[in-house]
Amino acid sequence: MTSTDGEEHMSDQMSNAGVATTPQAPNGPGYAAQPPAGYGYPVAAQLPSGKATASMVLGILGLVLIPIILPIIALCLGISAKRMADRGEGGGRGQAVAGIVMGIIGVVFAAIGMTVATVQAVGAF
């Protein structure tokens, strides 16, 4: 009995029980192939982390209220929040950068203020 190419192909796909089998997807059994990036539902943006928000708020308050302590805290929180945002662990990268910038400005203003106060105090003697 001779078989044609179609019969050989069909017999390759049949298992011992006589049920046709299909090759498994590269993602494993029972999983459909993933669509390429850029398709499907849009991904929601991550919400800003609390560190980023606190950094920005403390940076603003440090420029106005307490120019020595708050800018240093804003700078530390901003650096930490920016690193988290860069790793993808949270959002608010812009707020973190704003906190860093205002923290640096606050520290510089505090240093200038202390220098001026020291020079005036020494000049008074």
Salt bridges, closest charged atoms under 4 A:
ASP86 OD2 - LYS82 NZ 3.35
ASP86 OD1 - ARG93 NE 2.66
GLU89 OE2 - ARG87 NE 3.09
